[in-house]
């Protein structure tokens, strides 16, 4: 509700980096065929393009994700 009250729109916060993060989180959670349909459509509406070659996951420690009952996704690096 705070974002609504402050009139923050999706176009104010969605960037190429946030799309990349969404793809990485989706892959870490097991992936979804809907991702390849919906994220490019959303990006297109914002005038952005998601690279067809996909996202390069940087080398290093893997990330772990936990989805909460509220829909929040928490991420942390494995040690």
N, C-alpha and C positions, 0 to 999 in steps of 0.2 A: 504494500500500500504506500510505503514511502516513495517508491519510484513513481507511482501514479501521481501522488500529491506534488512531487517535484517536477512532473511532466517529463520524466526521462523515458525516452522511446527506445525500442530495440536498436534502431539505427544509431543511437548515441553511444552504445556500448559494444556492438558487434563489429569486430575487426577481423582481418585475415588471421591474426594470432588467436582470437577467440574461437574461430572455426577450426583451426588446427588443434587447439586444446580439446575441443569437443570431439574431434575425430579420435585423438589419442585416448581420451577417457572412454569413448565408446568401444574402442578395440580392447582396452584393458578390462572392460566389463563383459566381454564376450562378443561384442559386435552385434549389429542389427542390419538387415537388408534395407530397412527404412532409412537408415542414415544416408545411404548413397542416393536416395530419392529426395529426401527433405532438405538436407543441408545445402546441396547445390541450388535448390529452388529458393530457399531463403536468401542465400548469397546473391543470386540473380536479382531478386527484388531490391536488394541494396546496391546493385550495380557492381558487385564483386564477382570474381571467379575463383572457384576452388580448383587447384591444379589437378589435372586428370591423372598425373603420375602418382598421386597420393601424398601422404605425409611421411617424411623421413623421421624416424624416431632416433633421437640422439643416443650415442653409446653411453654406457655408464650404468649406475644402479637402476634397477627397475622400480617403477612406481607401483604402489598398492592403492587400491581404491575401495571405499566402503560407501554403499548407498544407504542413507538413513531413511526411516519411515516418512520423513518430511519431504523426501525427494532430493535432499542435499547430498552432494557427492563430496566426500572427504578424501584427499590424496596425501600420501606421505612416501618418502623415499625409503627403500629398504637399505639396511646397513650391511 
